Amino acid sequence: MELIDELRQMERYLSTREVMQLISVRRTTLCAWVRAGKISAIRIGKGYLFDPHILAGWLAEREAGSRSPRRAA
């Protein structure tokens, strides 16, 4: 099953560590994306929780964007 489909079936929020492992990014990158508003998260103490359904949508958008043809600058 594809990661996006798995996320859409989850019924609990994901920790920062879980999201880091799922999408293979470092903590600094993930936290920078959250602070920049590129990805949605809920601040809990010193960490974040991520809604798997929102994360699935975010990944689907990024995946669709990588498939679209790029224009020459």
C-alpha positions in Angstrom: 0.0 0.0 0.0 1.3 3.5 -0.9 2.3 5.8 2.0 -0.4 8.4 1.1 -3.1 5.7 1.3 -1.7 4.4 4.6 -1.8 7.9 6.1 -5.4 8.4 5.0 -6.4 5.3 6.9 -4.7 6.3 10.2 -6.8 7.4 13.1 -4.2 9.0 15.3 -1.8 11.9 15.2 1.8 11.3 14.3 4.8 12.5 16.2 7.6 14.6 14.7 9.9 11.5 14.9 7.3 9.3 13.0 6.9 11.9 10.3 10.7 12.3 10.0 11.0 8.6 9.4 8.0 8.4 7.0 9.2 11.1 4.7 13.0 10.8 5.3 13.8 14.3 6.4 15.8 15.7 9.3 14.1 17.3 12.3 15.5 20.7 11.4 13.9 20.5 7.9 10.6 19.3 9.2 10.4 22.0 11.9 11.5 24.7 9.4 8.6 23.6 7.1 6.1 23.9 9.9 7.4 27.4 10.9 7.3 28.5 7.3 3.7 27.3 7.0 4.6 24.7 4.3 3.1 21.9 6.4 0.5 21.9 9.1 1.1 20.7 12.7 -0.1 21.2 16.2 2.4 22.5 18.7 2.5 20.3 21.9 5.2 21.4 24.4 8.5 21.4 22.5 7.3 19.1 19.7 4.6 18.9 17.1 1.8 16.5 16.2 0.8 15.9 12.6 -2.7 15.0 11.4 -2.1 12.0 9.0 -5.0 13.1 6.7 -3.5 16.6 6.3 0.0 15.1 5.8 -1.4 12.7 3.1 -2.9 15.7 1.3 0.3 17.6 1.5 2.3 14.7 0.1 -0.2 14.2 -2.7 0.1 17.9 -3.7 3.9 17.6 -3.7 3.8 14.4 -5.7 1.4 15.9 -8.2 3.7 19.0 -8.5 6.7 16.9 -9.2 4.9 15.2 -12.1 3.8 18.4 -13.8 6.1 19.6 -16.7 8.5 22.4 -15.8 8.7 25.5 -17.9 12.0 26.9 -19.0 12.9 30.1 -17.1 
